[in-house]
């Protein structure tokens, strides 16, 4: 596997590839599968969903075939949620 690493910023949902790295990417065949990993130092909080919003309809309106895919892209923020620890989740 060939790796290219660089630092950049996301602007309006678009990741800009620095000029120095673009030439290296030109050798990649069109439609070739690639793997992208995004690391950030800041965890973004999910946007709270307005009360009464129909999430299933919103997923359909946005073209999602799977509601799980929709939730991955649009996580639901639940106030005062307590999460299981790794040990609690794996306890038998």
PDB file of N, CA, C and O in Angstrom, chain B, residues numbered from 101:
ATOM      1  N   UNK B 101       0.847  -1.176   0.000  1.00  0.00           N
ATOM      2  CA  UNK B 101       0.000   0.000   0.000  1.00  0.00           C
ATOM      3  C   UNK B 101       0.892   1.238   0.000  1.00  0.00           C
ATOM      4  O   UNK B 101       1.880   1.289   0.732  1.00  0.00           O
ATOM      5  N   UNK B 102       0.562   2.204  -0.788  1.00  0.00           N
ATOM      6  CA  UNK B 102       1.280   3.469  -0.907  1.00  0.00           C
ATOM      7  C   UNK B 102       0.558   4.509  -0.074  1.00  0.00           C
ATOM      8  O   UNK B 102      -0.663   4.632  -0.168  1.00  0.00           O
ATOM      9  N   UNK B 103       1.288   5.260   0.742  1.00  0.00           N
ATOM     10  CA  UNK B 103       0.652   6.237   1.630  1.00  0.00           C
ATOM     11  C   UNK B 103       1.124   7.642   1.315  1.00  0.00           C
ATOM     12  O   UNK B 103       2.300   7.874   1.035  1.00  0.00           O
ATOM     13  N   UNK B 104       0.185   8.574   1.364  1.00  0.00           N
ATOM     14  CA  UNK B 104       0.471  10.000   1.220  1.00  0.00           C
ATOM     15  C   UNK B 104      -0.080  10.664   2.470  1.00  0.00           C
ATOM     16  O   UNK B 104      -1.237  10.450   2.832  1.00  0.00           O
ATOM     17  N   UNK B 105       0.733  11.460   3.124  1.00  0.00           N
ATOM     18  CA  UNK B 105       0.284  12.124   4.344  1.00  0.00           C
ATOM     19  C   UNK B 105       0.510  13.626   4.215  1.00  0.00           C
ATOM     20  O   UNK B 105       1.551  14.072   3.733  1.00  0.00           O
ATOM     21  N   UNK B 106      -0.479  14.394   4.651  1.00  0.00           N
ATOM     22  CA  UNK B 106      -0.364  15.848   4.615  1.00  0.00           C
ATOM     23  C   UNK B 106      -1.329  16.441   5.614  1.00  0.00           C
ATOM     24  O   UNK B 106      -2.239  15.759   6.085  1.00  0.00           O
ATOM     25  N   UNK B 107      -1.140  17.705   5.943  1.00  0.00           N
ATOM     26  CA  UNK B 107      -2.063  18.422   6.812  1.00  0.00           C
ATOM     27  C   UNK B 107      -2.795  19.452   5.980  1.00  0.00           C
ATOM     28  O   UNK B 107      -2.206  20.114   5.126  1.00  0.00           O
ATOM     29  N   UNK B 108      -4.080  19.580   6.236  1.00  0.00           N
ATOM     30  CA  UNK B 108      -4.903  20.539   5.498  1.00  0.00           C
ATOM     31  C   UNK B 108      -6.095  20.908   6.358  1.00  0.00           C
ATOM     32  O   UNK B 108      -6.172  20.511   7.521  1.00  0.00           O
ATOM     33  N   UNK B 109      -7.012  21.655   5.802  1.00  0.00           N
ATOM     34  CA  UNK B 109      -8.251  22.030   6.499  1.00  0.00           C
ATOM     35  C   UNK B 109      -9.445  21.626   5.644  1.00  0.00           C
ATOM     36  O   UNK B 109      -9.349  21.520   4.421  1.00  0.00           O
ATOM     37  N   UNK B 110     -10.559  21.407   6.307  1.00  0.00           N
ATOM     38  CA  UNK B 110     -11.803  21.099   5.611  1.00  0.00           C
ATOM     39  C   UNK B 110     -12.572  22.399   5.459  1.00  0.00           C
ATOM     40  O   UNK B 110     -12.817  23.101   6.441  1.00  0.00           O
ATOM     41  N   UNK B 111     -12.954  22.721   4.230  1.00  0.00           N
ATOM     42  CA  UNK B 111     -13.717  23.940   3.951  1.00  0.00           C
ATOM     43  C   UNK B 111     -15.017  23.540   3.262  1.00  0.00           C
ATOM     44  O   UNK B 111     -14.996  22.994   2.159  1.00  0.00           O
ATOM     45  N   UNK B 112     -16.137  23.808   3.905  1.00  0.00           N
ATOM     46  CA  UNK B 112     -17.461  23.462   3.370  1.00  0.00           C
ATOM     47  C   UNK B 112     -17.540  21.992   2.983  1.00  0.00           C
ATOM     48  O   UNK B 112     -18.109  21.647   1.948  1.00  0.00           O
ATOM     49  N   UNK B 113     -16.969  21.131   3.811  1.00  0.00           N
ATOM     50  CA  UNK B 113     -17.035  19.696   3.579  1.00  0.00           C
ATOM     51  C   UNK B 113     -16.061  19.178   2.537  1.00  0.00           C
ATOM     52  O   UNK B 113     -16.123  18.001   2.184  1.00  0.00           O
ATOM     53  N   UNK B 114     -15.166  20.012   2.034  1.00  0.00           N
ATOM     54  CA  UNK B 114     -14.209  19.612   0.999  1.00  0.00           C
ATOM     55  C   UNK B 114     -12.809  19.603   1.600  1.00  0.00           C
ATOM     56  O   UNK B 114     -12.394  20.564   2.248  1.00  0.00           O
ATOM     57  N   UNK B 115     -12.081  18.503   1.379  1.00  0.00           N
ATOM     58  CA  UNK B 115     -10.709  18.393   1.840  1.00  0.00           C
ATOM     59  C   UNK B 115      -9.803  18.780   0.689  1.00  0.00           C
ATOM     60  O   UNK B 115      -9.808  18.135  -0.360  1.00  0.00           O
ATOM     61  N   UNK B 116      -9.031  19.826   0.884  1.00  0.00           N
ATOM     62  CA  UNK B 116      -8.136  20.287  -0.176  1.00  0.00           C
ATOM     63  C   UNK B 116      -6.805  19.552  -0.080  1.00  0.00           C
ATOM     64  O   UNK B 116      -6.183  19.499   0.981  1.00  0.00           O
ATOM     65  N   UNK B 117      -6.376  18.984  -1.213  1.00  0.00           N
ATOM     66  CA  UNK B 117      -5.096  18.294  -1.279  1.00  0.00           C
ATOM     67  C   UNK B 117      -4.037  19.324  -1.673  1.00  0.00           C
ATOM     68  O   UNK B 117      -4.189  20.016  -2.680  1.00  0.00           O
ATOM     69  N   UNK B 118      -2.952  19.429  -0.872  1.00  0.00           N
ATOM     70  CA  UNK B 118      -1.906  20.396  -1.198  1.00  0.00           C
ATOM     71  C   UNK B 118      -1.294  20.119  -2.578  1.00  0.00           C
ATOM     72  O   UNK B 118      -1.236  18.975  -3.028  1.00  0.00           O
ATOM     73  N   UNK B 119      -0.853  21.161  -3.217  1.00  0.00           N
ATOM     74  CA  UNK B 119      -0.291  21.076  -4.571  1.00  0.00           C
ATOM     75  C   UNK B 119       0.807  20.023  -4.666  1.00  0.00           C
ATOM     76  O   UNK B 119       0.870  19.281  -5.646  1.00  0.00           O
ATOM     77  N   UNK B 120       1.687  19.951  -3.639  1.00  0.00           N
ATOM     78  CA  UNK B 120       2.791  18.995  -3.665  1.00  0.00           C
ATOM     79  C   UNK B 120       2.303  17.543  -3.735  1.00  0.00           C
ATOM     80  O   UNK B 120       2.993  16.685  -4.287  1.00  0.00           O
ATOM     81  N   UNK B 121       1.132  17.269  -3.185  1.00  0.00           N
ATOM     82  CA  UNK B 121       0.615  15.905  -3.134  1.00  0.00           C
ATOM     83  C   UNK B 121      -0.228  15.548  -4.355  1.00  0.00           C
ATOM     84  O   UNK B 121      -0.429  14.367  -4.638  1.00  0.00           O
ATOM     85  N   UNK B 122      -0.713  16.527  -5.068  1.00  0.00           N
ATOM     86  CA  UNK B 122      -1.607  16.257  -6.203  1.00  0.00           C
ATOM     87  C   UNK B 122      -0.936  15.431  -7.287  1.00  0.00           C
ATOM     88  O   UNK B 122      -1.568  14.547  -7.867  1.00  0.00           O
ATOM     89  N   UNK B 123       0.340  15.705  -7.574  1.00  0.00           N
ATOM     90  CA  UNK B 123       1.038  14.951  -8.609  1.00  0.00           C
ATOM     91  C   UNK B 123       1.115  13.476  -8.263  1.00  0.00           C
ATOM     92  O   UNK B 123       0.942  12.620  -9.130  1.00  0.00           O
ATOM     93  N   UNK B 124       1.374  13.179  -7.003  1.00  0.00           N
ATOM     94  CA  UNK B 124       1.444  11.784  -6.566  1.00  0.00           C
ATOM     95  C   UNK B 124       0.104  11.089  -6.772  1.00  0.00           C
ATOM     96  O   UNK B 124       0.066   9.894  -7.063  1.00  0.00           O
ATOM     97  N   UNK B 125      -0.996  11.825  -6.624  1.00  0.00           N
ATOM     98  CA  UNK B 125      -2.328  11.237  -6.776  1.00  0.00           C
ATOM     99  C   UNK B 125      -2.720  11.051  -8.239  1.00  0.00           C
ATOM    100  O   UNK B 125      -3.623  10.271  -8.542  1.00  0.00           O
ATOM    101  N   UNK B 126      -2.050  11.758  -9.147  1.00  0.00           N
ATOM    102  CA  UNK B 126      -2.375  11.617 -10.568  1.00  0.00           C
ATOM    103  C   UNK B 126      -2.044  10.224 -11.093  1.00  0.00           C
ATOM    104  O   UNK B 126      -2.606   9.794 -12.101  1.00  0.00           O
ATOM    105  N   UNK B 127      -1.139   9.514 -10.422  1.00  0.00           N
ATOM    106  CA  UNK B 127      -0.781   8.166 -10.857  1.00  0.00           C
ATOM    107  C   UNK B 127      -1.821   7.125 -10.447  1.00  0.00           C
ATOM    108  O   UNK B 127      -1.772   5.986 -10.913  1.00  0.00           O
ATOM    109  N   UNK B 128      -2.754   7.503  -9.587  1.00  0.00           N
ATOM    110  CA  UNK B 128      -3.810   6.574  -9.152  1.00  0.00           C
ATOM    111  C   UNK B 128      -4.861   6.478 -10.250  1.00  0.00           C
ATOM    112  O   UNK B 128      -5.354   7.494 -10.740  1.00  0.00           O
ATOM    113  N   UNK B 129      -5.197   5.259 -10.632  1.00  0.00           N
ATOM    114  CA  UNK B 129      -6.184   5.039 -11.695  1.00  0.00           C
ATOM    115  C   UNK B 129      -7.543   5.606 -11.294  1.00  0.00           C
ATOM    116  O   UNK B 129      -7.921   5.582 -10.122  1.00  0.00           O
ATOM    117  N   UNK B 130      -8.265   6.114 -12.281  1.00  0.00           N
ATOM    118  CA  UNK B 130      -9.612   6.637 -12.042  1.00  0.00           C
ATOM    119  C   UNK B 130     -10.493   5.533 -11.467  1.00  0.00           C
ATOM    120  O   UNK B 130     -10.433   4.390 -11.920  1.00  0.00           O
ATOM    121  N   UNK B 131     -11.294   5.864 -10.491  1.00  0.00           N
ATOM    122  CA  UNK B 131     -12.213   4.950  -9.815  1.00  0.00           C
ATOM    123  C   UNK B 131     -11.507   3.841  -9.038  1.00  0.00           C
ATOM    124  O   UNK B 131     -12.152   2.873  -8.633  1.00  0.00           O
ATOM    125  N   UNK B 132     -10.200   3.960  -8.823  1.00  0.00           N
ATOM    126  CA  UNK B 132      -9.482   2.973  -8.014  1.00  0.00           C
ATOM    127  C   UNK B 132      -9.895   3.146  -6.555  1.00  0.00           C
ATOM    128  O   UNK B 132     -10.031   4.275  -6.085  1.00  0.00           O
ATOM    129  N   UNK B 133     -10.096   2.047  -5.834  1.00  0.00           N
ATOM    130  CA  UNK B 133     -10.468   2.189  -4.426  1.00  0.00           C
ATOM    131  C   UNK B 133      -9.290   2.748  -3.626  1.00  0.00           C
ATOM    132  O   UNK B 133      -8.148   2.327  -3.805  1.00  0.00           O
ATOM    133  N   UNK B 134      -9.584   3.687  -2.757  1.00  0.00           N
ATOM    134  CA  UNK B 134      -8.582   4.261  -1.872  1.00  0.00           C
ATOM    135  C   UNK B 134      -9.138   4.250  -0.461  1.00  0.00           C
ATOM    136  O   UNK B 134     -10.343   4.090  -0.266  1.00  0.00           O
ATOM    137  N   UNK B 135      -8.267   4.419   0.525  1.00  0.00           N
ATOM    138  CA  UNK B 135      -8.709   4.497   1.910  1.00  0.00           C
ATOM    139  C   UNK B 135      -8.289   5.851   2.450  1.00  0.00           C
ATOM    140  O   UNK B 135      -7.128   6.238   2.321  1.00  0.00           O
ATOM    141  N   UNK B 136      -9.214   6.569   3.049  1.00  0.00           N
ATOM    142  CA  UNK B 136      -8.946   7.887   3.601  1.00  0.00           C
ATOM    143  C   UNK B 136      -9.155   7.812   5.111  1.00  0.00           C
ATOM    144  O   UNK B 136     -10.179   7.317   5.583  1.00  0.00           O
ATOM    145  N   UNK B 137      -8.179   8.307   5.859  1.00  0.00           N
ATOM    146  CA  UNK B 137      -8.276   8.349   7.316  1.00  0.00           C
ATOM    147  C   UNK B 137      -8.139   9.811   7.733  1.00  0.00           C
ATOM    148  O   UNK B 137      -7.180  10.482   7.350  1.00  0.00           O
ATOM    149  N   UNK B 138      -9.082  10.297   8.505  1.00  0.00           N
ATOM    150  CA  UNK B 138      -9.045  11.690   8.965  1.00  0.00           C
ATOM    151  C   UNK B 138      -8.784  11.677  10.466  1.00  0.00           C
ATOM    152  O   UNK B 138      -9.534  11.073  11.232  1.00  0.00           O
ATOM    153  N   UNK B 139      -7.719  12.346  10.875  1.00  0.00           N
ATOM    154  CA  UNK B 139      -7.389  12.490  12.290  1.00  0.00           C
ATOM    155  C   UNK B 139      -7.514  13.961  12.646  1.00  0.00           C
ATOM    156  O   UNK B 139      -7.016  14.827  11.926  1.00  0.00           O
ATOM    157  N   UNK B 140      -8.171  14.237  13.742  1.00  0.00           N
ATOM    158  CA  UNK B 140      -8.318  15.618  14.194  1.00  0.00           C
ATOM    159  C   UNK B 140      -8.085  15.673  15.696  1.00  0.00           C
ATOM    160  O   UNK B 140      -8.346  14.704  16.409  1.00  0.00           O
ATOM    161  N   UNK B 141      -7.606  16.780  16.159  1.00  0.00           N
ATOM    162  CA  UNK B 141      -7.346  16.916  17.593  1.00  0.00           C
ATOM    163  C   UNK B 141      -8.598  17.319  18.349  1.00  0.00           C
ATOM    164  O   UNK B 141      -8.607  17.291  19.580  1.00  0.00           O
ATOM    165  N   UNK B 142      -9.641  17.688  17.650  1.00  0.00           N
ATOM    166  CA  UNK B 142     -10.862  18.157  18.299  1.00  0.00           C
ATOM    167  C   UNK B 142     -12.029  17.228  17.988  1.00  0.00           C
ATOM    168  O   UNK B 142     -12.264  16.884  16.830  1.00  0.00           O
ATOM    169  N   UNK B 143     -12.750  16.829  19.013  1.00  0.00           N
ATOM    170  CA  UNK B 143     -13.961  16.037  18.831  1.00  0.00           C
ATOM    171  C   UNK B 143     -15.128  17.004  18.676  1.00  0.00           C
ATOM    172  O   UNK B 143     -15.358  17.843  19.547  1.00  0.00           O
ATOM    173  N   UNK B 144     -15.850  16.895  17.599  1.00  0.00           N
ATOM    174  CA  UNK B 144     -16.987  17.781  17.367  1.00  0.00           C
ATOM    175  C   UNK B 144     -18.235  17.180  18.016  1.00  0.00           C
ATOM    176  O   UNK B 144     -18.497  15.983  17.895  1.00  0.00           O
ATOM    177  N   UNK B 145     -18.978  18.007  18.688  1.00  0.00           N
ATOM    178  CA  UNK B 145     -20.229  17.565  19.293  1.00  0.00           C
ATOM    179  C   UNK B 145     -21.303  17.459  18.215  1.00  0.00           C
ATOM    180  O   UNK B 145     -21.393  18.326  17.346  1.00  0.00           O
ATOM    181  N   UNK B 146     -22.118  16.407  18.263  1.00  0.00           N
ATOM    182  CA  UNK B 146     -23.211  16.309  17.298  1.00  0.00           C
ATOM    183  C   UNK B 146     -24.188  17.465  17.462  1.00  0.00           C
ATOM    184  O   UNK B 146     -24.379  17.971  18.568  1.00  0.00           O
ATOM    185  N   UNK B 147     -24.788  17.868  16.388  1.00  0.00           N
ATOM    186  CA  UNK B 147     -25.763  18.960  16.419  1.00  0.00           C
ATOM    187  C   UNK B 147     -27.068  18.418  16.997  1.00  0.00           C
ATOM    188  O   UNK B 147     -27.550  17.380  16.544  1.00  0.00           O
ATOM    189  N   UNK B 148     -27.653  19.102  17.997  1.00  0.00           N
ATOM    190  CA  UNK B 148     -28.917  18.608  18.547  1.00  0.00           C
ATOM    191  C   UNK B 148     -30.020  18.641  17.494  1.00  0.00           C
ATOM    192  O   UNK B 148     -30.079  19.548  16.663  1.00  0.00           O
ATOM    193  N   UNK B 149     -30.882  17.644  17.544  1.00  0.00           N
ATOM    194  CA  UNK B 149     -31.978  17.546  16.577  1.00  0.00           C
ATOM    195  C   UNK B 149     -33.194  18.274  17.132  1.00  0.00           C
ATOM    196  O   UNK B 149     -33.581  18.059  18.281  1.00  0.00           O
ATOM    197  N   UNK B 150     -33.796  19.136  16.314  1.00  0.00           N
ATOM    198  CA  UNK B 150     -34.984  19.858  16.787  1.00  0.00           C
ATOM    199  C   UNK B 150     -36.106  18.895  17.192  1.00  0.00           C
ATOM    200  O   UNK B 150     -36.316  17.866  16.550  1.00  0.00           O
ATOM    201  N   UNK B 151     -36.811  19.242  18.250  1.00  0.00           N
ATOM    202  CA  UNK B 151     -37.914  18.411  18.730  1.00  0.00           C
ATOM    203  C   UNK B 151     -38.958  18.242  17.635  1.00  0.00           C
ATOM    204  O   UNK B 151     -39.285  19.191  16.922  1.00  0.00           O
ATOM    205  N   UNK B 152     -39.468  17.045  17.512  1.00  0.00           N
ATOM    206  CA  UNK B 152     -40.522  16.776  16.549  1.00  0.00           C
ATOM    207  C   UNK B 152     -40.033  16.474  15.145  1.00  0.00           C
ATOM    208  O   UNK B 152     -40.848  16.274  14.245  1.00  0.00           O
ATOM    209  N   UNK B 153     -38.738  16.435  14.934  1.00  0.00           N
ATOM    210  CA  UNK B 153     -38.200  16.155  13.591  1.00  0.00           C
ATOM    211  C   UNK B 153     -38.319  14.663  13.303  1.00  0.00           C
ATOM    212  O   UNK B 153     -37.951  13.833  14.135  1.00  0.00           O
ATOM    213  N   UNK B 154     -38.829  14.331  12.132  1.00  0.00           N
ATOM    214  CA  UNK B 154     -38.981  12.940  11.719  1.00  0.00           C
ATOM    215  C   UNK B 154     -37.675  12.477  11.083  1.00  0.00           C
ATOM    216  O   UNK B 154     -37.395  12.778   9.922  1.00  0.00           O
ATOM    217  N   UNK B 155     -36.879  11.739  11.859  1.00  0.00           N
ATOM    218  CA  UNK B 155     -35.565  11.305  11.388  1.00  0.00           C
ATOM    219  C   UNK B 155     -35.657  10.329  10.226  1.00  0.00           C
ATOM    220  O   UNK B 155     -34.839  10.380   9.308  1.00  0.00           O
ATOM    221  N   UNK B 156     -36.635   9.448  10.257  1.00  0.00           N
ATOM    222  CA  UNK B 156     -36.788   8.475   9.173  1.00  0.00           C
ATOM    223  C   UNK B 156     -37.109   9.196   7.869  1.00  0.00           C
ATOM    224  O   UNK B 156     -36.544   8.866   6.826  1.00  0.00           O
ATOM    225  N   UNK B 157     -38.000  10.166   7.916  1.00  0.00           N
ATOM    226  CA  UNK B 157     -38.337  10.918   6.711  1.00  0.00           C
ATOM    227  C   UNK B 157     -37.149  11.752   6.242  1.00  0.00           C
ATOM    228  O   UNK B 157     -36.906  11.874   5.041  1.00  0.00           O
ATOM    229  N   UNK B 158     -36.413  12.321   7.185  1.00  0.00           N
ATOM    230  CA  UNK B 158     -35.234  13.105   6.827  1.00  0.00           C
ATOM    231  C   UNK B 158     -34.202  12.224   6.116  1.00  0.00           C
ATOM    232  O   UNK B 158     -33.579  12.653   5.145  1.00  0.00           O
ATOM    233  N   UNK B 159     -34.026  10.991   6.605  1.00  0.00           N
ATOM    234  CA  UNK B 159     -33.095  10.058   5.966  1.00  0.00           C
ATOM    235  C   UNK B 159     -33.547   9.753   4.541  1.00  0.00           C
ATOM    236  O   UNK B 159     -32.727   9.721   3.624  1.00  0.00           O
ATOM    237  N   UNK B 160     -34.833   9.531   4.354  1.00  0.00           N
ATOM    238  CA  UNK B 160     -35.357   9.263   3.005  1.00  0.00           C
ATOM    239  C   UNK B 160     -35.185  10.474   2.099  1.00  0.00           C
ATOM    240  O   UNK B 160     -34.810  10.339   0.935  1.00  0.00           O
ATOM    241  N   UNK B 161     -35.461  11.658   2.640  1.00  0.00           N
ATOM    242  CA  UNK B 161     -35.323  12.889   1.854  1.00  0.00           C
ATOM    243  C   UNK B 161     -33.883  13.136   1.406  1.00  0.00           C
ATOM    244  O   UNK B 161     -33.637  13.708   0.344  1.00  0.00           O
ATOM    245  N   UNK B 162     -32.935  12.691   2.242  1.00  0.00           N
ATOM    246  CA  UNK B 162     -31.523  12.881   1.912  1.00  0.00           C
ATOM    247  C   UNK B 162     -30.961  11.729   1.084  1.00  0.00           C
ATOM    248  O   UNK B 162     -29.767  11.706   0.789  1.00  0.00           O
ATOM    249  N   UNK B 163     -31.806  10.778   0.708  1.00  0.00           N
ATOM    250  CA  UNK B 163     -31.400   9.706  -0.193  1.00  0.00           C
ATOM    251  C   UNK B 163     -30.725   8.514   0.457  1.00  0.00           C
ATOM    252  O   UNK B 163     -30.063   7.737  -0.232  1.00  0.00           O
ATOM    253  N   UNK B 164     -30.872   8.350   1.756  1.00  0.00           N
ATOM    254  CA  UNK B 164     -30.270   7.207   2.439  1.00  0.00           C
ATOM    255  C   UNK B 164     -31.142   5.967   2.257  1.00  0.00           C
ATOM    256  O   UNK B 164     -32.358   6.018   2.440  1.00  0.00           O
ATOM    257  N   UNK B 165     -30.509   4.859   1.898  1.00  0.00           N
ATOM    258  CA  UNK B 165     -31.209   3.578   1.815  1.00  0.00           C
ATOM    259  C   UNK B 165     -31.225   2.886   3.176  1.00  0.00           C
ATOM    260  O   UNK B 165     -32.105   2.075   3.466  1.00  0.00           O
ATOM    261  N   UNK B 166     -30.236   3.224   4.002  1.00  0.00           N
ATOM    262  CA  UNK B 166     -30.107   2.609   5.315  1.00  0.00           C
ATOM    263  C   UNK B 166     -30.196   3.683   6.396  1.00  0.00           C
ATOM    264  O   UNK B 166     -29.492   4.691   6.336  1.00  0.00           O
ATOM    265  N   UNK B 167     -31.052   3.466   7.370  1.00  0.00           N
ATOM    266  CA  UNK B 167     -31.187   4.420   8.468  1.00  0.00           C
ATOM    267  C   UNK B 167     -29.922   4.438   9.324  1.00  0.00           C
ATOM    268  O   UNK B 167     -29.573   5.469   9.898  1.00  0.00           O
ATOM    269  N   UNK B 168     -29.235   3.297   9.409  1.00  0.00           N
ATOM    270  CA  UNK B 168     -27.976   3.231  10.152  1.00  0.00           C
ATOM    271  C   UNK B 168     -26.939   4.147   9.506  1.00  0.00           C
ATOM    272  O   UNK B 168     -26.225   4.863  10.208  1.00  0.00           O
ATOM    273  N   UNK B 169     -26.848   4.132   8.178  1.00  0.00           N
ATOM    274  CA  UNK B 169     -25.922   5.027   7.470  1.00  0.00           C
ATOM    275  C   UNK B 169     -26.263   6.490   7.767  1.00  0.00           C
ATOM    276  O   UNK B 169     -25.373   7.318   7.956  1.00  0.00           O
ATOM    277  N   UNK B 170     -27.547   6.791   7.803  1.00  0.00           N
ATOM    278  CA  UNK B 170     -27.991   8.152   8.133  1.00  0.00           C
ATOM    279  C   UNK B 170     -27.535   8.543   9.538  1.00  0.00           C
ATOM    280  O   UNK B 170     -27.030   9.648   9.742  1.00  0.00           O
ATOM    281  N   UNK B 171     -27.712   7.634  10.517  1.00  0.00           N
ATOM    282  CA  UNK B 171     -27.328   7.934  11.893  1.00  0.00           C
ATOM    283  C   UNK B 171     -25.821   8.079  12.049  1.00  0.00           C
ATOM    284  O   UNK B 171     -25.355   8.863  12.875  1.00  0.00           O
ATOM    285  N   UNK B 172     -25.058   7.332  11.266  1.00  0.00           N
ATOM    286  CA  UNK B 172     -23.604   7.473  11.312  1.00  0.00           C
ATOM    287  C   UNK B 172     -23.203   8.870  10.841  1.00  0.00           C
ATOM    288  O   UNK B 172     -22.329   9.501  11.435  1.00  0.00           O
ATOM    289  N   UNK B 173     -23.842   9.351   9.776  1.00  0.00           N
ATOM    290  CA  UNK B 173     -23.534  10.673   9.238  1.00  0.00           C
ATOM    291  C   UNK B 173     -24.155  11.807  10.044  1.00  0.00           C
ATOM    292  O   UNK B 173     -23.640  12.925  10.049  1.00  0.00           O
ATOM    293  N   UNK B 174     -25.274  11.517  10.733  1.00  0.00           N
ATOM    294  CA  UNK B 174     -25.997  12.531  11.501  1.00  0.00           C
ATOM    295  C   UNK B 174     -26.317  11.976  12.891  1.00  0.00           C
ATOM    296  O   UNK B 174     -27.467  11.634  13.167  1.00  0.00           O
ATOM    297  N   UNK B 175     -25.303  11.882  13.776  1.00  0.00           N
ATOM    298  CA  UNK B 175     -25.547  11.289  15.097  1.00  0.00           C
ATOM    299  C   UNK B 175     -26.576  12.080  15.905  1.00  0.00           C
ATOM    300  O   UNK B 175     -26.653  13.305  15.817  1.00  0.00           O
ATOM    301  N   UNK B 176     -27.350  11.359  16.682  1.00  0.00           N
ATOM    302  CA  UNK B 176     -28.380  11.974  17.523  1.00  0.00           C
ATOM    303  C   UNK B 176     -27.763  12.309  18.875  1.00  0.00           C
ATOM    304  O   UNK B 176     -27.116  11.467  19.497  1.00  0.00           O
ATOM    305  N   UNK B 177     -27.964  13.522  19.316  1.00  0.00           N
ATOM    306  CA  UNK B 177     -27.464  13.962  20.617  1.00  0.00           C
ATOM    307  C   UNK B 177     -28.568  13.762  21.647  1.00  0.00           C
ATOM    308  O   UNK B 177     -29.662  14.312  21.519  1.00  0.00           O
ATOM    309  N   UNK B 178     -28.269  12.972  22.663  1.00  0.00           N
ATOM    310  CA  UNK B 178     -29.246  12.693  23.711  1.00  0.00           C
ATOM    311  C   UNK B 178     -28.741  13.344  24.998  1.00  0.00           C
ATOM    312  O   UNK B 178     -27.680  12.974  25.501  1.00  0.00           O
ATOM    313  N   UNK B 179     -29.492  14.311  25.535  1.00  0.00           N
ATOM    314  CA  UNK B 179     -29.043  14.997  26.759  1.00  0.00           C
ATOM    315  C   UNK B 179     -28.901  14.023  27.925  1.00  0.00           C
ATOM    316  O   UNK B 179     -29.702  13.101  28.080  1.00  0.00           O
ATOM    317  N   UNK B 180     -27.876  14.239  28.736  1.00  0.00           N
ATOM    318  CA  UNK B 180     -27.621  13.448  29.947  1.00  0.00           C
ATOM    319  C   UNK B 180     -27.446  11.959  29.674  1.00  0.00           C
ATOM    320  O   UNK B 180     -27.776  11.125  30.517  1.00  0.00           O
ATOM    321  N   UNK B 181     -26.931  11.632  28.506  1.00  0.00           N
ATOM    322  CA  UNK B 181     -26.702  10.234  28.139  1.00  0.00           C
ATOM    323  C   UNK B 181     -25.479   9.716  28.876  1.00  0.00           C
ATOM    324  O   UNK B 181     -24.451  10.391  28.930  1.00  0.00           O
ATOM    325  N   UNK B 182     -25.583   8.527  29.441  1.00  0.00           N
ATOM    326  CA  UNK B 182     -24.419   7.886  30.054  1.00  0.00           C
ATOM    327  C   UNK B 182     -24.064   6.670  29.211  1.00  0.00           C
ATOM    328  O   UNK B 182     -24.925   5.849  28.893  1.00  0.00           O
ATOM    329  N   UNK B 183     -22.807   6.563  28.859  1.00  0.00           N
ATOM    330  CA  UNK B 183     -22.355   5.485  27.989  1.00  0.00           C
ATOM    331  C   UNK B 183     -21.745   4.363  28.824  1.00  0.00           C
ATOM    332  O   UNK B 183     -21.215   4.595  29.910  1.00  0.00           O
ATOM    333  N   UNK B 184     -21.830   3.155  28.300  1.00  0.00           N
ATOM    334  CA  UNK B 184     -21.209   2.018  28.960  1.00  0.00           C
ATOM    335  C   UNK B 184     -19.700   2.098  28.787  1.00  0.00           C
ATOM    336  O   UNK B 184     -19.204   2.571  27.764  1.00  0.00           O
ATOM    337  N   UNK B 185     -18.980   1.634  29.794  1.00  0.00           N
ATOM    338  CA  UNK B 185     -17.534   1.513  29.635  1.00  0.00           C
ATOM    339  C   UNK B 185     -17.261   0.277  28.786  1.00  0.00           C
ATOM    340  O   UNK B 185     -18.159  -0.532  28.550  1.00  0.00           O
ATOM    341  N   UNK B 186     -16.050   0.137  28.338  1.00  0.00           N
ATOM    342  CA  UNK B 186     -15.679  -1.037  27.543  1.00  0.00           C
ATOM    343  C   UNK B 186     -15.955  -2.326  28.329  1.00  0.00           C
ATOM    344  O   UNK B 186     -16.457  -3.308  27.780  1.00  0.00           O
ATOM    345  N   UNK B 187     -15.620  -2.302  29.608  1.00  0.00           N
ATOM    346  CA  UNK B 187     -15.812  -3.492  30.462  1.00  0.00           C
ATOM    347  C   UNK B 187     -17.308  -3.799  30.605  1.00  0.00           C
ATOM    348  O   UNK B 187     -17.709  -4.959  30.522  1.00  0.00           O
ATOM    349  N   UNK B 188     -18.133  -2.770  30.817  1.00  0.00           N
ATOM    350  CA  UNK B 188     -19.573  -2.973  30.960  1.00  0.00           C
ATOM    351  C   UNK B 188     -20.189  -3.515  29.662  1.00  0.00           C
ATOM    352  O   UNK B 188     -21.056  -4.388  29.696  1.00  0.00           O
ATOM    353  N   UNK B 189     -19.742  -3.001  28.547  1.00  0.00           N
ATOM    354  CA  UNK B 189     -20.290  -3.432  27.264  1.00  0.00           C
ATOM    355  C   UNK B 189     -19.931  -4.870  26.958  1.00  0.00           C
ATOM    356  O   UNK B 189     -20.697  -5.577  26.303  1.00  0.00           O
ATOM    357  N   UNK B 190     -18.761  -5.315  27.431  1.00  0.00           N
ATOM    358  CA  UNK B 190     -18.304  -6.672  27.134  1.00  0.00           C
ATOM    359  C   UNK B 190     -18.540  -7.668  28.255  1.00  0.00           C
ATOM    360  O   UNK B 190     -18.139  -8.827  28.146  1.00  0.00           O
ATOM    361  N   UNK B 191     -19.189  -7.232  29.340  1.00  0.00           N
ATOM    362  CA  UNK B 191     -19.474  -8.125  30.465  1.00  0.00           C
ATOM    363  C   UNK B 191     -20.504  -9.168  30.042  1.00  0.00           C
ATOM    364  O   UNK B 191     -21.422  -8.896  29.269  1.00  0.00           O
ATOM    365  N   UNK B 192     -20.318 -10.346  30.568  1.00  0.00           N
ATOM    366  CA  UNK B 192     -21.273 -11.423  30.204  1.00  0.00           C
ATOM    367  C   UNK B 192     -22.005 -11.921  31.424  1.00  0.00           C
ATOM    368  O   UNK B 192     -22.842 -12.818  31.318  1.00  0.00           O
TER     369      UNK B 192
END
